[in-house]
Amino acid sequence: MIIHIEAESDIPIYTQLTNQIIEGIARGEIAPGDSLPSVRAFAADLGVNMHTVNKSYHELEKKGIIKIVPKSGAIISSIEQMTEEKKQLIEAGFKPVIAEAFVLGMSKKEIEELVSGMLNQMKER
């Protein structure tokens, strides 16, 4: 999996890293049970501060995507059942993005095509 950090982006680096790890899992580039690099090694490879990688890992752990195991590192969690609570959190994340797309002039059809294209890039379950 290749991580692209955009230092000039308005999106914080830890968020870019978090999102790209999630996308890597969704595309099947990283599988449940796989280990992520150590915080120190990943930070060195990316040329970012260790605290940035650490914050990303803790965000992923909070979302239930990885488990941080002492002396073993960060391990991709197995796929869990979708709960109503998780579904509501995802919906809450979608709503402002979709509303922003409408406000910026995208049509319903354009949004549907955009989402469909992104879905096609992800690994089918």
C-alpha positions in Angstrom: 0.0 0.0 0.0 1.3 3.4 -0.9 0.6 6.4 1.3 0.6 9.9 -0.3 0.8 12.7 2.2 -0.1 16.2 0.9 1.7 18.6 3.3 -0.1 21.6 1.7 -3.6 20.1 2.2 -6.1 21.6 4.6 -6.7 18.0 5.8 -4.4 17.2 8.8 -1.7 14.7 8.1 -2.9 12.2 10.7 -6.4 12.3 9.0 -4.9 11.8 5.6 -3.0 8.8 7.0 -6.0 7.4 8.8 -8.2 7.7 5.7 -5.6 6.1 3.4 -5.2 3.1 5.7 -9.0 2.7 5.8 -9.1 2.9 2.0 -6.3 0.3 1.8 -8.3 -2.1 3.9 -11.4 -1.4 1.8 -9.5 -2.1 -1.4 -8.1 -5.4 0.0 -4.5 -4.2 0.1 -4.4 -4.8 3.8 -6.3 -7.7 5.3 -7.6 -8.5 8.8 -4.7 -9.9 10.9 -2.0 -8.0 9.0 0.3 -5.7 11.0 0.9 -2.1 10.3 4.5 -0.8 10.6 5.7 0.4 14.0 4.9 4.0 14.7 8.6 4.9 14.6 9.3 3.0 11.3 6.1 4.4 9.6 6.9 8.0 10.6 10.5 7.6 9.3 9.2 6.2 6.0 6.6 8.9 5.5 8.9 11.7 6.8 6.4 12.8 9.5 6.5 13.1 13.2 6.0 10.0 15.3 3.1 11.7 17.1 1.3 12.1 13.8 1.4 8.3 13.1 0.5 7.6 16.8 -2.6 9.9 16.6 -3.7 8.1 13.4 -3.3 4.7 14.9 -5.3 5.8 18.0 -8.1 7.1 15.7 -8.1 3.8 13.9 -8.3 1.9 17.2 -11.1 4.2 18.4 -13.1 3.2 15.2 -12.4 -0.5 15.9 -10.4 -0.8 12.7 -7.1 -1.8 14.4 -6.0 -3.2 17.7 -2.9 -1.9 19.3 -1.2 -4.8 21.0 1.7 -4.1 23.3 5.0 -5.4 21.9 3.1 -6.6 18.7 2.1 -3.3 17.3 -1.0 -2.3 15.4 -3.0 -5.2 13.9 -5.9 -4.9 11.5 -9.1 -6.1 13.3 -11.3 -8.7 11.8 -14.5 -7.6 10.1 -17.3 -7.1 12.6 -21.0 -7.1 12.1 -22.5 -3.7 11.2 -24.4 -2.5 14.3 -27.1 0.1 14.2 -24.8 2.4 16.2 -22.0 2.1 13.6 -24.5 2.7 10.8 -25.7 5.9 12.4 -22.1 7.1 12.8 -21.5 6.5 9.2 -24.7 8.2 8.1 -23.8 11.2 10.3 -20.5 11.4 8.4 -22.2 11.2 5.0 -24.9 13.8 5.6 -22.7 16.9 5.8 -20.6 15.8 2.8 -23.7 15.2 0.6 -25.2 18.5 1.8 -22.0 20.3 0.8 -22.0 18.6 -2.6 -25.6 19.9 -3.2 -24.7 23.4 -1.9 -21.6 23.5 -4.3 -23.8 22.7 -7.2 -23.6 18.9 -7.7 -26.8 17.2 -8.9 -28.2 14.0 -7.3 -27.1 12.1 -10.4 -23.6 13.4 -10.2 -23.4 12.5 -6.5 -24.7 9.0 -7.3 -22.2 8.6 -10.1 -19.3 9.7 -7.9 -20.3 7.3 -5.1 -20.8 4.5 -7.5 -17.3 5.1 -9.0 -15.8 5.0 -5.5 -17.6 1.9 -4.7 -16.3 0.2 -7.8 -12.7 0.9 -6.6 -13.3 -0.9 -3.3 -13.1 -4.6 -2.6 -16.6 -6.3 -2.8 -17.6 -8.1 0.3 
